[in-house]
Amino acid sequence: MNQTSWRHHYIPQFYLNGFTTPENRFRIFNVQSGKFVKNGKEFHPESYFFEKNANTIITKKEKTDFIEKHYAKVDSRNAEIFNRINQSSPEDKFNISDDDIATLQHFVGVMYWRIPSNYNEVRDIISRKTLKELGLIITNEKNEQITKPELEKRLKSDNNFFKAMKSFFADISYPELFDCNTQLHILSVPNMLSSVCSDNPIICENPSRFRVYTDDFIFPLSSNRIFIRGKKREKVSAIIKPYIDLIIYKQAKNYVSFTNDNYRKDLDNIFHKLGYSLNELRKKVFEDIVE
């Protein structure tokens, strides 16, 4: 019998592999406690950035992980694209096509709704929109649409519905992309002392009203590749990479991975010396990296 999976990564393992040591490890910093987990012990990506049964539909009769299987298909498709990007260079245009760029854009959408930092936004949308506005209808055994407010209310309050919707949002909102003419592109940036990732890796200029398929964003693909929506500058300042790492670190909800303990201290020093708020730093990075 096939067992139902339970270790469900909201940051996919293939993605985390781009931010590890050559031995495929990293240290985990807990931003809530302000300490490294287990005194700086190194972990493999499978050990962190997951939730137990996050994508398991649980009823009185059964458990099923079809949502996790859906994510696995998305991850597998993107892992192949990431691999080509990381093994290529700007001179050969990272060995990707326009279709690959569209797939990457969809992946950013999937990631946005998948991470715990945005769970409250998912719940807010579910609570204030009707099923019809969410792209859903209830039908009877004759496939006839029915309207039952109490049934809709009960369905929307079910945690299984929340799990399904957070996996669905990236698809139902994808048509918004056709209203966006802003360029998507990949930049190669210098490797720093450490690779940094967190449980909130998508940088947007205004997180309180971000639309993933139309607004500008910065999304690290690995320690030295970033995916951007915005008008690209001909030259990007060398200091931009630690600024990006700093934002990824400071906007984390619970966990940040580092491959070098001292780099976290360096980033804290930079943040202190700059004297910016996190939102001011986001604005500066967008001014420096996109027009």
C-alpha positions, 0 to 999 in steps of 0.5 A: 500500500502507498503511504500518505505523505506528511512532510510537505515542504512549502519551500520545495527541496529542489529550490533549497538546494540552490542555497546550500553548501557543496555538501548540500547543507545549511544552518537554520536561524530561528528569527523568533528566538534569535538563535541558530537551531541546535547551536548551528548544526547543519541540516539537509533541505529535507529537514526544514521549511515544511509543515506536517500534513499541510496538504493532506485532505483529512476527513472522517473516512480517509486521508489523501495527499493529492494536493501534495502530488500536484505540487510535486508535479509543479516542482518537478517541471520547474526543477529541470528549468532551474537546473538549466539556468544554474548550469548556463550563463547570461551569454547563452541566455540561460538556456531557456525559452519563452515558455520556460519564463512563463512556467517560472512566472507560474511557479512564483505564483504557486510559491506565493500562495504556498508559503505560511507568510501569506496564509492570512491573505488566503483566508481573507480572500476566502472569507470575503468572496463567494464561491462563484467569485472564487471560480467554484460552484456547488452542484447536485447529483444531476450536475445542476447548480445549487445555492445554499448559503449555509452549505457555502459557509460551512465549506469555506470554514473547513480547513480542507477547503483552505488547503485546496484553495491555496493550491488553486489560487495560482491557477485561477489568478493566472489570467491577470498575467495577460494584462501585464506588459512588464518584462520578466528576466534573469540576472546573474549576481555575484556569489557572496560569503553565504547563501541565504534563503528564508520561508518568505523568499519573494521580494515585492515593493509593497507586500500589503497590496502585491499582485503576483502576476502584474506587480514587479518582484525580485525572486532569487532562483539560487545563490547567484541567479535572480528572477525579476519583473521590471525594466532591467538596468544595464548595470546593477550595483555589486552591493545589490546582492547583500541587500537582497539577502538582507531583505530575504532575512528580515522579512522571514516569518520563522526560519532563515537558512545560512551557509555561513554563520558570520554572514548573518552578523554582517547583514545585521551590521549593514541593516543597523548602519543603513538606518532604513526600515524594511520597507525603505530598504525594499524601495531602495533595492527596487530603485537600484535594480529596476526602473 
